[in-house]
Amino acid sequence: MTKHNPNNYDQSPYESITRPAPYGRYAGRLGAFAIAMGVGAAVAATPWVASAEPSDTGSAKGPDVSVSTNGETRVQKGTATATSDGTGSVAIAHGDDSSATAVGGNRNRAIVNGDNSSASTSRDGVSYGDGNTARVVGEDSSALAGLGDGNTATVNGDRGVAQAGLGDGNTATVVGDDGLAVAGEGDGNTTTVIGDGSAAGAGEGDNNTATVKGDGSSAGVGDGDNNTVAVHGDGSTAGAGDGDNNTAITRGDGSASGAGEGDNNTSTVNGDGSVASSGDGDNNTATVNGDGLTAVATEGDGITVEAP
């Protein structure tokens, strides 16, 4: 299984994800937001600093903890690092070689609990925006939320990557190992991955949603507004974009759905090893109910195809 490198900022979020044609063009829309670095446990706002400072145990090697608030270092023990600036910003890192960076504005938060993990509101030294939150619970993972306002990136797992930014109000969530979620290049985009080795991306537009629940699956949406894609299964794909209000839903294993290159197209798969495609026009619908079937509704408007 391909592992995402938390330190490779030039890595395309989807270059290692295998997608059946023609759905890869939708999932690959977020290459410009390739800022790869790495739902966490809730951390109460008020007691962060007090709860983060460990007691002296007298052990040979104490815990690795760093806490910074409002630009001031409050706790520094071991190899963890934390940096903050602005009013109401909080950075907490707990773990060997972990790092938390909450900079570039006010009320930004970066929380890490795990070894070799990072949470940041800054990319390559560039940071701006208020009210961004990056959280990681796990090892070798990373979360980035910033380059805009009110973005949230969360990883709960190992070797995960979540990125939300280049716009406002974007949310990226990974629950599982080796997962990737990217939301940005627009406003109000949401990506969710629940499973291992899966990826979801939404951007190049506003209010797009991509959801994966399964292992080794991918969902991508972009280049338009109000598009929705979802995968419920393993080794499956869903993609939508190149227009507005398109929907692609895949339920099953080894299946694919795609909707786009137009508006108000819908593709739905219920089964294993099946394909549904709609687009190249408006108001087209392709539906599959069963295994090993194909439905294509393209090259026109108002076309409806069902299989069987």
C-alpha positions as CSV (number, residue, x, y, z in Angstrom):
1,M,0.0,0.0,0.0
2,T,1.3,3.5,-0.9
3,K,2.2,5.6,2.1
4,H,1.8,9.3,1.8
5,N,4.9,11.3,2.7
6,P,3.9,14.0,5.2
7,N,7.0,16.1,4.3
8,N,6.6,16.1,0.5
9,Y,4.9,19.4,-0.4
10,D,5.0,18.8,-4.1
11,Q,3.2,15.4,-4.1
12,S,0.0,15.4,-6.0
13,P,-2.8,14.2,-3.7
14,Y,-4.0,11.7,-6.2
15,E,-0.9,10.6,-8.1
16,S,-0.8,7.2,-6.3
17,I,-4.5,6.5,-6.5
18,T,-5.6,4.1,-9.3
19,R,-8.8,5.2,-10.9
20,P,-10.8,3.7,-13.8
21,A,-11.4,6.0,-16.7
22,P,-13.2,8.3,-17.2
23,Y,-13.5,9.1,-13.5
24,G,-9.9,10.1,-12.9
25,R,-10.4,13.5,-14.4
26,Y,-12.7,14.5,-11.7
27,A,-10.6,13.1,-8.8
28,G,-7.5,14.8,-10.2
29,R,-8.9,18.3,-10.1
30,L,-7.0,19.2,-6.9
31,G,-3.5,19.0,-8.2
32,A,-2.9,22.7,-7.6
33,F,-3.7,22.2,-4.0
34,A,-0.9,19.6,-3.6
35,I,0.5,20.8,-0.3
36,A,0.7,17.3,1.3
37,M,2.3,17.3,4.8
38,G,0.3,14.3,7.1
39,V,-11.7,12.8,13.7
40,G,-9.2,13.7,16.3
41,A,-10.3,13.6,19.9
42,A,-12.0,16.7,21.1
43,V,-9.8,19.1,23.0
44,A,-11.5,21.6,25.3
45,A,-10.6,25.2,24.6
46,T,-10.0,26.5,28.1
47,P,-7.9,23.8,29.8
48,W,-5.5,23.1,26.9
49,V,-2.4,24.7,28.5
50,A,-3.0,23.4,32.0
51,S,-3.7,19.9,30.9
52,A,-0.8,19.7,28.5
53,E,1.9,20.3,31.0
54,P,3.0,16.9,32.5
55,S,4.0,16.3,36.0
56,D,7.6,15.4,36.9
57,T,7.9,11.7,37.1
58,G,11.6,11.5,37.6
59,S,12.1,9.1,34.7
60,A,15.3,9.2,32.7
61,K,13.4,10.5,29.6
62,G,10.4,12.6,30.2
63,P,7.5,13.1,27.8
64,D,7.9,15.2,24.6
65,V,5.6,18.2,25.0
66,S,5.6,21.7,23.7
67,V,2.9,24.4,24.2
68,S,2.7,27.8,22.7
69,T,-0.1,30.4,23.1
70,N,-0.3,34.0,21.8
71,G,3.2,33.8,20.5
72,E,4.8,32.7,23.8
73,T,6.3,29.3,24.7
74,R,4.6,28.0,27.8
75,V,6.0,24.5,28.0
76,Q,9.0,22.9,26.3
77,K,10.1,19.4,27.1
78,G,11.9,16.9,24.8
79,T,11.8,16.9,21.0
80,A,8.3,18.3,20.4
81,T,8.0,21.8,19.1
82,A,5.1,24.3,19.1
83,T,4.9,27.8,17.6
84,S,2.1,30.4,17.7
85,D,1.4,34.0,17.0
86,G,-1.7,36.2,16.9
87,T,-4.4,36.7,19.5
88,G,-6.0,33.6,20.9
89,S,-3.9,31.2,18.9
90,V,-2.8,27.9,20.5
91,A,-0.3,25.3,19.5
92,I,0.2,22.0,21.4
93,A,2.5,19.2,20.3
94,H,2.8,15.9,22.3
95,G,5.0,13.2,20.9
96,D,8.5,12.4,19.8
97,D,9.5,14.8,17.0
98,S,6.0,16.2,16.8
99,S,5.3,19.8,15.8
100,A,2.4,22.2,16.0
101,T,2.3,25.5,14.3
102,A,-0.6,28.0,14.7
103,V,0.5,31.2,12.9
104,G,-0.7,33.7,10.4
105,G,-3.7,35.2,12.1
106,N,-5.9,35.1,15.2
107,R,-7.7,32.2,16.9
108,N,-5.7,29.6,15.0
109,R,-5.2,26.2,16.6
110,A,-2.8,23.3,16.0
111,I,-3.0,20.2,18.1
112,V,-0.8,17.1,17.8
113,N,-0.8,13.9,19.8
114,G,1.5,11.3,18.2
115,D,5.1,10.7,17.2
116,N,6.5,12.2,14.0
117,S,3.3,14.0,13.3
118,S,2.5,17.7,12.5
119,A,-0.4,20.1,12.6
120,S,0.0,23.5,11.0
121,T,-1.8,26.6,9.7
122,S,1.2,27.5,7.5
123,R,2.6,26.1,4.3
124,D,6.2,26.6,3.3
125,G,6.4,29.7,5.5
126,V,3.3,31.2,3.9
127,S,0.5,31.7,6.4
128,Y,-2.7,33.8,6.6
129,G,-6.2,33.5,7.9
130,D,-8.1,33.4,11.1
131,G,-9.9,30.7,13.0
132,N,-8.2,27.7,11.3
133,T,-7.9,24.4,13.2
134,A,-5.4,21.5,12.4
135,R,-5.5,18.4,14.6
136,V,-3.7,15.1,14.5
137,V,-4.1,12.0,16.7
138,G,-1.7,9.3,15.4
139,E,1.8,8.7,14.2
140,D,3.5,9.9,11.0
141,S,0.4,12.0,10.1
142,S,-0.1,15.6,9.2
143,A,-2.9,18.2,9.1
144,L,-2.8,21.6,7.4
145,A,-5.6,24.2,7.7
146,G,-5.0,27.7,6.5
147,L,-4.5,30.1,3.6
148,G,-8.1,31.3,4.3
149,D,-10.5,31.6,7.3
150,G,-12.3,29.0,9.3
151,N,-10.8,25.9,7.7
152,T,-10.5,22.6,9.6
153,A,-8.2,19.6,9.0
154,T,-8.3,16.5,11.2
155,V,-6.5,13.2,11.1
156,N,-7.2,10.3,13.5
157,G,-4.9,7.5,12.4
158,D,-1.4,6.7,11.3
159,R,0.3,8.0,8.1
160,G,-2.7,10.1,7.3
161,V,-2.9,13.5,5.5
162,A,-5.6,16.1,5.8
163,Q,-5.5,19.5,4.1
164,A,-8.1,22.3,4.1
165,G,-7.5,25.8,2.8
166,L,-7.0,28.1,-0.2
167,G,-10.5,29.3,0.6
168,D,-12.9,29.7,3.6
169,G,-14.9,27.2,5.6
170,N,-13.4,24.1,4.1
171,T,-13.2,20.8,6.1
172,A,-11.0,17.7,5.6
173,T,-11.2,14.7,7.8
174,V,-9.4,11.3,7.9
175,V,-10.3,8.5,10.2
176,G,-8.1,5.5,9.5
177,D,-4.6,4.7,8.4
178,D,-2.9,5.8,5.2
179,G,-5.8,8.1,4.3
180,L,-5.8,11.4,2.4
181,A,-8.5,14.2,2.4
182,V,-8.1,17.5,0.6
183,A,-10.6,20.3,0.6
184,G,-9.9,23.7,-0.9
185,E,-9.5,26.1,-3.9
186,G,-13.0,27.3,-3.0
187,D,-15.3,27.8,-0.1
188,G,-17.4,25.4,1.9
189,N,-15.9,22.2,0.5
190,T,-16.0,19.0,2.6
191,T,-14.0,15.8,2.3
192,T,-14.3,12.8,4.6
193,V,-12.4,9.5,4.6
194,I,-13.3,6.7,6.9
195,G,-11.2,3.6,6.2
196,D,-7.7,2.6,5.3
197,G,-5.7,3.6,2.2
198,S,-8.5,5.8,0.8
199,A,-8.6,9.3,-0.6
200,A,-11.1,12.1,-1.1
201,G,-10.8,15.5,-2.7
202,A,-13.1,18.5,-3.2
203,G,-12.3,21.9,-4.6
204,E,-12.0,24.2,-7.6
205,G,-15.5,25.4,-6.7
206,D,-17.8,25.9,-3.8
207,N,-19.9,23.6,-1.6
208,N,-18.6,20.4,-3.1
209,T,-18.7,17.2,-1.0
210,A,-16.6,14.0,-1.3
211,T,-17.1,11.1,1.1
212,V,-15.4,7.7,1.3
213,K,-16.3,4.9,3.6
214,G,-14.2,1.9,2.8
215,D,-10.7,0.7,2.1
216,G,-8.6,1.5,-1.0
217,S,-11.3,3.7,-2.5
218,S,-11.3,7.3,-3.9
219,A,-13.8,10.1,-4.4
220,G,-13.0,13.3,-6.2
221,V,-15.2,16.4,-7.1
222,G,-14.4,19.8,-8.4
223,D,-14.4,22.4,-11.2
224,G,-18.0,23.4,-10.3
225,D,-20.3,24.1,-7.4
226,N,-22.7,21.9,-5.3
227,N,-21.4,18.6,-6.6
228,T,-21.6,15.5,-4.4
229,V,-19.7,12.2,-4.6
230,A,-19.7,9.3,-2.2
231,V,-18.3,5.8,-2.0
232,H,-19.5,3.1,0.3
233,G,-17.3,0.1,-0.4
234,D,-13.7,-1.2,-1.0
235,G,-11.7,-0.5,-4.1
236,S,-14.3,1.7,-5.6
237,T,-14.4,5.2,-7.1
238,A,-16.8,8.1,-7.6
239,G,-16.2,11.4,-9.4
240,A,-18.2,14.5,-10.4
241,G,-17.5,17.9,-11.7
242,D,-17.0,20.0,-14.9
243,G,-20.4,21.5,-14.0
244,D,-22.8,22.2,-11.2
245,N,-25.2,20.0,-9.1
246,N,-23.8,16.7,-10.3
247,T,-24.0,13.6,-8.1
248,A,-22.1,10.3,-8.2
249,I,-22.8,7.6,-5.7
250,T,-21.1,4.2,-5.6
251,R,-22.2,1.4,-3.2
252,G,-20.3,-1.8,-3.6
253,D,-16.8,-3.1,-4.1
254,G,-14.7,-2.6,-7.2
255,S,-17.3,-0.3,-8.8
256,A,-17.2,3.2,-10.2
257,S,-19.6,6.1,-10.9
258,G,-19.0,9.4,-12.7
259,A,-21.2,12.5,-13.4
260,G,-20.2,15.7,-15.1
261,E,-19.3,17.8,-18.1
262,G,-22.7,19.3,-17.6
263,D,-25.2,20.2,-14.9
264,N,-27.7,18.1,-12.8
265,N,-26.3,14.7,-13.9
266,T,-26.7,11.7,-11.6
267,S,-24.9,8.4,-11.5
268,T,-25.7,5.7,-9.0
269,V,-24.2,2.2,-8.6
270,N,-25.6,-0.4,-6.2
271,G,-23.5,-3.5,-6.7
272,D,-20.0,-5.0,-7.2
273,G,-17.9,-4.6,-10.3
274,S,-20.3,-2.2,-11.9
275,V,-20.0,1.2,-13.7
276,A,-22.4,4.1,-14.1
277,S,-21.6,7.3,-16.1
278,S,-23.7,10.3,-16.9
279,G,-22.8,13.7,-18.5
280,D,-21.8,15.3,-21.7
281,G,-25.0,17.2,-21.3
282,D,-27.6,18.1,-18.6
283,N,-30.1,16.3,-16.5
284,N,-28.9,12.8,-17.4
285,T,-29.3,9.8,-15.1
286,A,-27.5,6.5,-15.0
287,T,-28.4,3.8,-12.5
288,V,-27.1,0.3,-11.9
289,N,-28.6,-2.2,-9.5
290,G,-26.6,-5.4,-9.6
291,D,-23.1,-6.8,-10.1
292,G,-21.0,-6.6,-13.2
293,L,-23.3,-4.1,-15.0
294,T,-22.8,-0.9,-16.9
295,A,-25.1,2.1,-17.5
296,V,-24.1,5.1,-19.6
297,A,-26.3,8.2,-20.1
298,T,-24.2,10.7,-22.1
299,E,-24.1,12.9,-25.2
300,G,-27.4,14.6,-24.8
301,D,-29.9,16.1,-22.3
302,G,-32.5,14.4,-20.2
303,I,-31.3,10.8,-20.9
304,T,-32.1,8.1,-18.5
305,V,-30.5,4.6,-18.5
306,E,-31.0,1.8,-16.0
307,A,-29.3,-1.5,-15.7
308,P,-30.6,-4.1,-15.6
